[in-house]
Amino acid sequence: MKYAVKFPASASEKNFEKKLSRISQIALREKIMDAVEKLSDNPRPYEEKPFRKLKSPIYFYQFVAQYRLRIGDYRVLYDVDDQKKIVWI
């Protein structure tokens, strides 16, 4: 079952894309977008090295991140809502 990949209202997809556009390496930008899109198929890719379940959740403003993907020098923090089938970036 596919999950929807969403951004909270205050951390919109537009804001994510704006920060992503600041990365000068186009290949790295595409790699980050591919990794985020793959989360819809498998939000917990335990078999992949860059995935990590955080020992204690990270609180960022009013958001909570329980998982992390490492892509080069960048990290994508996210949480998974299994009941609603949503991955919150």
C-alpha positions, 0 to 999 in steps of 0.5 A: 500500500502506498503512502502519501508524502506530505509536508506540514503547512508551515514547512510546505513543499514549496519551502522544501523545493526552495531549500533544495534549489540552493544545492549546487549539484544537480545530481545530488538534488535529484538523488534527494528527490528520488529518496523522498519519492521512494518513501511512498513505497517503503517508508522504513527501508531497514535494509538500506544503510542511509536509513535510520530510526532515531533513538529519541525523536527530534523535535523541530518546532511543533513537528517530530521526526522519528526517522532519518535518511542520509543522502550525501552531506544532507539529511531528510528527517521525517515521521510516518503515520501508519493509520492515515498512510502519510509520510511527513517530511 
